[in-house]
Amino acid sequence: MKKFTILLFLLFNAHWPLVNSQWSMFNCQWAMFNVLANDGVYYTSGNFLVPLRETDISVKKEVLEIKLCRDSFATVTVDYTLYNNNKDKTVTMAFEAAAPSNAWVPINRQGSHPFIEDFTVVFNGRNLPYRNAIIASRYDMETDFTPLDMRKWKGYGEVPDSVLPMDPVLINIEEPDSFCSFAYAYYFDAPFRKGENTVRHTYRYKMSYGVGREFEVPYALEPAIRWANGKVDDFTLRIKAEGRRDILLRDDIFAGAPFKHSRAGRHIFHLHDDYYSKCLVAELRQGDVLEWHSKDFKPKDGMCIESASNLRHGVLDYAVTGNVVIDKNGRETRYLSESDDKYFVEAQNYELVPKAEAKVEFRDAEKGQGFVYLNDDIRKANVRQRPSKQSEVLFTLDNDGKTAKRYPCLGFETDESDYRNWFKVNVNGKTGYISSNIARWDSIKP
């Protein structure tokens, strides 16, 4: 019986290349637990996983279901129907999860990922056992993935933070200027029989988040072309949510067929945006399903399910400028994007406003425009006489955390002594300053 290896591509952030020189430093403002997932085809050669194009096994059907959960996790269920056109053979399948970035969690030398839960594989109706390892990880999926000799490598939690350029890398203790990105691998052996075979993968993982980004779920679709037929004969994508999740999805690769929403009256907005190019926004609530289906699916790129708040370009929570759409009746809404001859806007809900009946106005906190409101977790806030933490407290604001009270913004200033930013506000005719550490700015007052 022949034995091959297939690598199931689950990467929990963008790959970083294997290098043998000093890394340049940079700052991330979000934690990366992203997922890039799908099946590539590999064989083993010594301690290497080498990619190849499978000539015997084709993908007849794939159903990919992603659920965005309330607990900041995503659950993924992937059902494959694979057809083996040749003799029985055992395939070693490796599920790879790249190390999280900017999470700063100690390396797990046993090889299990710190943000993966409930990992299971069911092959032809039978649960398969798996084993773990730590492997080298690189940008190019066509490059060998090498199990690391962990006697030579150490990671976060094992060496001083100052010697690591970032957390998803290891340092070679024999060559202190040599670094390597790494991933956690889950291996299991699958006995393919001639004819039809089924594989079901399920797992939970922590979604990425950051400045203006409530969640992001990248998913690599391209490895599907490595199978015998170079495509997925029948592909279905289902996106679900627990509670309210408004999602954004770049829809260039889905142009061949429409998305369908399970609930009548729920909107799917097709937009063109300077940052995202073509994209769609869909409103999901408990029990809703957003579905896309295609025959002979030949993906050339991956996808990323993102929070619709990303249309604010990741800065709303820290913004001090913004565009406002004012319609013919004087009603103001927050500008987000455009859809043909309409503006895509947000007030309490998403809306489309005809361009011919509206205008766009730019607003700036420094010019005394817009409104200021307290953060949800702030119950009491001091309003000071001057933009300084040492300044006298004029009065205190109460916040119940339920209804956001907005106060007219009169300006935005920085205390040069500690670089703290302050909003100048008007509260019931009284003027004072609120720290931007406990308050945010908005261009409109819904």
C-alpha positions as CSV (number, residue, x, y, z in Angstrom):
1,M,0.0,0.0,0.0
2,K,1.4,3.4,-1.0
3,K,1.8,6.2,1.6
4,F,1.6,9.9,0.8
5,T,1.2,13.1,2.7
6,I,-1.4,15.8,2.4
7,L,-1.0,19.1,4.3
8,L,-4.2,20.6,5.5
9,F,-3.4,24.4,5.4
10,L,-4.6,26.0,8.6
11,L,-2.4,29.0,9.3
12,F,-3.2,31.2,12.3
13,N,-1.7,34.3,10.8
14,A,0.3,35.5,7.8
15,H,3.5,33.5,7.3
16,W,6.8,35.1,8.0
17,P,9.8,33.9,5.9
18,L,12.6,31.8,7.3
19,V,15.6,34.1,7.5
20,N,19.2,34.0,8.7
21,S,19.7,37.7,9.5
22,Q,18.4,40.3,11.9
23,W,14.6,41.1,11.5
24,S,13.3,44.6,11.2
25,M,11.1,45.7,14.0
26,F,7.5,46.9,13.7
27,N,4.5,47.4,15.9
28,C,1.2,45.5,15.6
29,Q,-1.9,47.1,17.1
30,W,-4.0,43.9,17.1
31,A,-3.6,40.3,18.1
32,M,-3.4,37.9,15.2
33,F,-5.1,34.5,15.6
34,N,-6.2,34.4,11.9
35,V,-7.0,31.3,10.0
36,L,-6.0,30.4,6.5
37,A,-7.4,27.0,5.7
38,N,-7.8,24.4,3.0
39,D,-6.2,21.3,1.6
40,G,-2.9,21.1,-0.2
41,V,-1.3,17.9,-1.4
42,Y,2.1,16.7,-0.2
43,Y,4.4,13.7,0.1
44,T,7.1,13.0,2.6
45,S,10.8,12.9,1.9
46,G,12.9,12.3,5.0
47,N,11.9,15.0,7.4
48,F,10.4,17.2,4.7
49,L,6.8,17.8,3.5
50,V,7.1,18.4,-0.2
51,P,4.1,19.7,-2.3
52,L,2.9,17.9,-5.3
53,R,-0.1,17.7,-7.5
54,E,-2.3,14.7,-6.6
55,T,-3.1,12.7,-9.7
56,D,-5.4,10.0,-8.1
57,I,-7.7,11.9,-5.7
58,S,-10.1,14.6,-6.8
59,V,-12.4,16.8,-4.8
60,K,-16.0,16.0,-5.8
61,K,-17.6,18.2,-3.2
62,E,-16.7,20.7,-0.4
63,V,-19.0,22.3,2.1
64,L,-17.3,24.9,4.2
65,E,-19.2,26.3,7.2
66,I,-17.9,29.1,9.4
67,K,-19.7,30.3,12.5
68,L,-18.8,33.5,14.2
69,C,-19.5,32.9,17.9
70,R,-20.2,35.3,20.7
71,D,-17.2,34.2,22.7
72,S,-14.8,35.7,20.1
73,F,-14.1,32.2,18.7
74,A,-15.0,31.0,15.2
75,T,-16.0,27.4,14.6
76,V,-15.2,25.7,11.3
77,T,-16.7,22.6,9.8
78,V,-15.4,21.4,6.5
79,D,-17.0,18.4,4.7
80,Y,-15.2,16.9,1.8
81,T,-16.2,14.2,-0.6
82,L,-13.0,12.9,-2.2
83,Y,-12.8,10.4,-5.0
84,N,-9.8,8.0,-5.3
85,N,-9.5,6.9,-8.9
86,N,-6.7,4.4,-8.1
87,K,-5.8,1.7,-5.6
88,D,-6.2,1.9,-1.8
89,K,-3.4,4.0,-0.2
90,T,-2.7,5.6,3.2
91,V,-2.3,9.4,3.2
92,T,-0.6,11.2,6.0
93,M,-2.5,14.5,6.4
94,A,-0.9,17.4,8.4
95,F,-3.0,20.2,9.8
96,E,-0.7,23.3,10.2
97,A,-1.5,26.2,12.5
98,A,1.0,29.0,12.4
99,A,2.1,30.7,15.6
100,P,-0.1,33.6,16.7
101,S,1.3,37.1,16.3
102,N,1.3,39.8,18.9
103,A,-0.4,37.5,21.4
104,W,2.8,36.8,23.4
105,V,2.0,33.4,24.7
106,P,4.8,30.9,25.6
107,I,5.7,28.3,23.0
108,N,4.2,24.9,23.5
109,R,6.9,22.3,22.8
110,Q,4.3,19.5,22.7
111,G,3.2,21.0,19.4
112,S,-0.4,21.9,20.2
113,H,-1.6,25.4,19.3
114,P,-2.5,27.7,22.2
115,F,-5.6,29.0,20.4
116,I,-7.0,25.8,18.8
117,E,-9.8,23.9,20.6
118,D,-11.8,20.8,19.9
119,F,-9.8,19.7,16.9
120,T,-11.3,16.6,15.3
121,V,-11.0,14.6,12.1
122,V,-13.6,12.1,11.0
123,F,-12.5,10.0,8.0
124,N,-15.1,7.7,6.4
125,G,-17.2,7.9,9.6
126,R,-14.3,7.1,11.9
127,N,-12.5,9.4,14.3
128,L,-8.8,9.5,13.6
129,P,-6.1,10.0,16.2
130,Y,-3.4,12.6,15.6
131,R,0.0,13.6,16.9
132,N,1.7,17.0,17.1
133,A,5.0,18.7,16.1
134,I,6.6,22.1,15.6
135,I,7.6,22.9,12.0
136,A,9.2,25.7,10.1
137,S,6.8,27.9,8.3
138,R,7.4,30.1,5.3
139,Y,5.6,32.4,2.8
140,D,5.5,30.1,-0.2
141,M,3.2,27.1,0.0
142,E,5.5,25.4,-2.7
143,T,8.4,25.5,-0.2
144,D,9.4,22.5,1.9
145,F,7.9,22.6,5.5
146,T,10.6,21.2,7.7
147,P,10.1,19.8,11.2
148,L,12.5,21.7,13.5
149,D,15.1,20.2,15.7
150,M,13.9,21.8,18.9
151,R,17.2,21.2,20.6
152,K,18.5,24.2,18.6
153,W,15.5,26.5,18.8
154,K,13.8,28.5,21.6
155,G,10.8,30.8,21.6
156,Y,8.9,33.3,23.7
157,G,8.8,32.3,27.3
158,E,12.2,30.6,27.0
159,V,14.5,33.6,26.2
160,P,14.3,37.3,27.1
161,D,11.8,39.3,25.1
162,S,14.5,41.6,23.9
163,V,16.2,39.0,21.7
164,L,13.0,38.2,19.7
165,P,11.9,40.6,17.0
166,M,8.3,39.4,17.3
167,D,6.5,36.5,19.0
168,P,5.8,34.1,16.1
169,V,9.5,33.4,15.6
170,L,12.2,31.2,17.2
171,I,15.8,32.0,17.7
172,N,18.6,29.5,17.0
173,I,20.7,29.2,20.2
174,E,23.7,28.0,18.2
175,E,23.4,31.0,15.8
176,P,22.0,33.9,17.8
177,D,21.4,36.1,14.7
178,S,19.3,33.4,13.0
179,F,15.5,33.4,13.3
180,C,12.7,31.2,12.1
181,S,9.0,31.5,11.8
182,F,7.2,28.4,13.1
183,A,3.9,26.6,13.1
184,Y,2.1,23.9,15.1
185,A,1.3,20.8,13.1
186,Y,-1.3,18.1,13.8
187,Y,-0.6,14.8,11.9
188,F,-2.9,11.9,11.2
189,D,-3.0,8.9,8.8
190,A,-6.0,8.4,6.6
191,P,-6.6,5.1,4.8
192,F,-8.1,6.1,1.4
193,R,-10.0,3.4,-0.3
194,K,-10.6,3.2,-4.0
195,G,-13.7,5.2,-4.9
196,E,-15.5,7.8,-2.7
197,N,-14.1,8.9,0.7
198,T,-15.4,11.5,3.1
199,V,-13.5,13.8,5.4
200,R,-14.9,16.1,8.1
201,H,-12.8,18.6,9.9
202,T,-14.0,20.6,12.9
203,Y,-12.2,23.0,15.1
204,R,-12.5,26.2,17.1
205,Y,-10.0,29.0,17.1
206,K,-9.6,32.6,18.4
207,M,-10.4,35.2,15.9
208,S,-8.1,38.2,15.2
209,Y,-9.1,41.6,16.5
210,G,-7.6,45.1,16.6
211,V,-8.0,48.8,16.1
212,G,-11.5,49.1,14.5
213,R,-11.5,45.4,13.8
214,E,-14.0,43.3,15.7
215,F,-12.9,40.1,14.0
216,E,-11.2,38.8,10.9
217,V,-11.3,35.3,9.5
218,P,-9.0,34.7,6.5
219,Y,-9.3,31.4,4.6
220,A,-7.1,30.1,1.8
221,L,-9.0,28.6,-1.0
222,E,-6.3,28.2,-3.6
223,P,-4.8,24.8,-2.4
224,A,-7.9,23.1,-3.9
225,I,-6.3,23.3,-7.3
226,R,-3.6,20.8,-6.2
227,W,-6.0,17.9,-6.4
228,A,-6.4,15.7,-9.4
229,N,-9.1,17.7,-11.0
230,G,-7.5,21.1,-10.3
231,K,-10.8,22.3,-8.9
232,V,-13.7,21.6,-6.5
233,D,-16.5,20.0,-8.6
234,D,-19.2,21.3,-6.2
235,F,-18.4,24.0,-3.6
236,T,-20.6,25.6,-1.0
237,L,-19.7,28.3,1.5
238,R,-22.0,28.9,4.5
239,I,-21.4,31.7,7.0
240,K,-23.4,31.8,10.3
241,A,-23.3,33.9,13.4
242,E,-24.3,33.8,17.0
243,G,-26.2,37.0,17.7
244,R,-25.6,40.0,15.5
245,R,-22.6,40.0,13.2
246,D,-22.5,42.3,10.2
247,I,-19.8,41.0,7.9
248,L,-17.7,42.4,5.1
249,L,-16.4,40.1,2.3
250,R,-14.3,41.0,-0.7
251,D,-16.4,39.4,-3.4
252,D,-14.0,39.5,-6.5
253,I,-13.6,35.7,-6.3
254,F,-17.3,35.1,-5.9
255,A,-18.5,37.1,-8.9
256,G,-19.6,34.0,-10.8
257,A,-22.7,33.4,-8.6
258,P,-24.8,35.4,-6.2
259,F,-24.8,35.1,-2.4
260,K,-28.2,34.1,-0.9
261,H,-29.5,35.1,2.5
262,S,-31.7,32.7,4.4
263,R,-33.9,35.4,5.9
264,A,-36.2,37.5,3.7
265,G,-35.7,41.2,4.0
266,R,-32.1,40.9,5.1
267,H,-29.8,43.0,3.0
268,I,-26.7,42.1,1.0
269,F,-25.0,45.4,-0.1
270,H,-22.6,45.2,-3.0
271,L,-20.1,48.1,-2.7
272,H,-17.1,49.5,-4.4
273,D,-14.6,51.0,-2.0
274,D,-11.2,52.8,-2.4
275,Y,-9.6,50.4,0.1
276,Y,-11.5,47.2,-0.5
277,S,-12.3,47.5,-4.2
278,K,-15.4,45.3,-4.7
279,C,-16.9,44.0,-1.6
280,L,-20.2,43.1,0.0
281,V,-21.7,43.7,3.4
282,A,-24.3,41.3,4.8
283,E,-26.4,41.5,8.0
284,L,-26.4,38.3,10.0
285,R,-28.5,37.6,13.1
286,Q,-29.0,34.4,15.2
287,G,-30.1,31.6,12.9
288,D,-29.3,33.5,9.6
289,V,-27.2,31.8,6.9
290,L,-25.3,33.5,4.1
291,E,-24.6,30.9,1.4
292,W,-22.7,30.8,-1.9
293,H,-22.6,27.9,-4.2
294,S,-20.5,27.2,-7.4
295,K,-19.8,24.3,-9.7
296,D,-16.3,23.7,-11.0
297,F,-14.8,26.1,-8.5
298,K,-11.2,27.1,-9.4
299,P,-10.1,29.6,-6.8
300,K,-7.1,31.8,-7.6
301,D,-7.1,33.6,-4.3
302,G,-8.2,33.3,-0.7
303,M,-11.0,35.1,1.1
304,C,-11.3,37.0,4.4
305,I,-14.5,37.4,6.4
306,E,-14.2,40.7,8.3
307,S,-16.4,42.8,10.6
308,A,-18.3,45.4,8.6
309,S,-16.8,48.0,10.9
310,N,-13.6,47.6,8.9
311,L,-15.3,49.8,6.3
312,R,-14.4,52.6,8.7
313,H,-10.9,51.6,7.8
314,G,-10.0,50.5,11.3
315,V,-10.0,53.9,13.0
316,L,-13.5,54.7,14.2
317,D,-12.6,54.1,17.9
318,Y,-9.6,56.5,17.5
319,A,-10.9,58.8,14.8
320,V,-11.0,62.6,15.0
321,T,-12.1,63.1,11.4
322,G,-14.9,61.6,9.2
323,N,-17.2,62.1,6.3
324,V,-20.9,62.8,6.8
325,V,-23.7,62.3,4.2
326,I,-26.4,64.9,4.4
327,D,-29.6,64.1,2.4
328,K,-32.1,66.6,0.9
329,N,-34.0,66.7,4.2
330,G,-30.9,67.6,6.2
331,R,-30.7,64.2,7.8
332,E,-27.1,63.2,8.6
333,T,-25.6,59.7,8.4
334,R,-22.0,58.4,8.6
335,Y,-20.4,57.8,5.2
336,L,-18.9,54.3,4.8
337,S,-18.6,53.5,1.1
338,E,-20.5,53.7,-2.3
339,S,-22.7,51.5,-4.3
340,D,-23.1,52.6,-7.9
341,D,-25.2,55.9,-7.8
342,K,-25.7,55.6,-4.0
343,Y,-23.8,56.3,-0.8
344,F,-23.6,53.4,1.6
345,V,-24.1,55.0,5.1
346,E,-24.7,54.1,8.7
347,A,-26.8,55.7,11.4
348,Q,-28.6,53.1,13.6
349,N,-28.6,50.7,10.6
350,Y,-27.0,50.5,7.2
351,E,-28.7,52.4,4.4
352,L,-28.3,53.5,0.8
353,V,-28.7,57.2,0.0
354,P,-29.0,58.4,-3.6
355,K,-26.1,60.6,-4.6
356,A,-28.3,62.9,-6.5
357,E,-30.2,63.8,-3.4
358,A,-27.3,64.2,-1.0
359,K,-23.9,65.8,-0.4
360,V,-20.8,64.6,1.5
361,E,-19.3,66.9,4.2
362,F,-15.9,66.4,5.9
363,R,-15.7,67.0,9.7
364,D,-12.7,67.4,12.0
365,A,-12.6,67.4,15.8
366,E,-9.8,69.9,15.8
367,K,-12.1,72.4,14.1
368,G,-14.8,71.9,16.7
369,Q,-17.0,69.6,14.7
370,G,-18.7,66.3,15.6
371,F,-19.6,64.9,19.0
372,V,-17.9,63.2,21.9
373,Y,-19.2,60.3,24.0
374,L,-17.9,58.2,26.9
375,N,-16.6,54.7,26.4
376,D,-19.1,52.0,27.3
377,D,-17.0,50.7,30.3
378,I,-16.7,54.2,31.8
379,R,-19.3,54.9,34.5
380,K,-17.9,58.3,35.7
381,A,-15.7,60.8,33.9
382,N,-14.1,64.0,35.1
383,V,-14.5,67.1,33.0
384,R,-11.4,69.4,33.6
385,Q,-10.9,73.1,33.3
386,R,-7.9,72.7,31.0
387,P,-6.5,69.8,28.8
388,S,-4.3,68.4,31.5
389,K,-4.6,65.6,34.1
390,Q,-3.3,68.1,36.7
391,S,-6.1,70.6,35.9
392,E,-9.0,71.3,38.2
393,V,-12.1,69.1,37.9
394,L,-15.1,71.2,36.9
395,F,-17.7,68.5,37.3
396,T,-18.2,64.7,36.7
397,L,-20.3,63.0,34.1
398,D,-22.4,59.8,34.8
399,N,-22.7,57.1,32.2
400,D,-25.1,54.1,32.6
401,G,-23.4,52.3,29.7
402,K,-26.7,51.8,28.0
403,T,-27.5,55.0,26.2
404,A,-24.5,56.9,24.8
405,K,-24.9,60.6,25.5
406,R,-23.1,62.7,22.9
407,Y,-21.7,66.1,23.7
408,P,-20.8,68.7,21.1
409,C,-17.1,68.7,20.3
410,L,-15.5,72.2,20.5
411,G,-11.9,71.1,19.7
412,F,-9.1,68.5,20.1
413,E,-5.9,69.3,21.9
414,T,-2.7,67.5,23.1
415,D,-1.0,68.0,26.5
416,E,2.6,68.3,25.4
417,S,3.8,67.3,28.9
418,D,2.5,63.7,28.7
419,Y,1.2,63.6,25.1
420,R,-2.3,62.9,26.4
421,N,-5.1,64.0,24.0
422,W,-8.2,65.9,25.2
423,F,-11.6,66.7,23.7
424,K,-13.0,70.1,24.4
425,V,-16.7,69.6,25.0
426,N,-19.9,71.5,25.7
427,V,-22.0,69.9,28.5
428,N,-25.3,71.7,29.1
429,G,-23.7,75.1,28.3
430,K,-20.5,74.4,30.4
431,T,-17.2,74.0,28.7
432,G,-14.4,71.6,29.7
433,Y,-12.0,68.9,28.6
434,I,-12.4,65.0,28.6
435,S,-9.4,62.7,28.1
436,S,-9.5,60.7,24.9
437,N,-8.5,57.7,27.0
438,I,-12.1,57.4,28.2
439,A,-14.0,59.0,25.4
440,R,-14.4,58.8,21.6
441,W,-15.4,61.1,18.8
442,D,-18.1,60.7,16.1
443,S,-18.9,62.7,13.1
444,I,-22.7,62.5,13.7
445,K,-25.2,62.4,16.5
446,P,-27.7,59.6,15.6
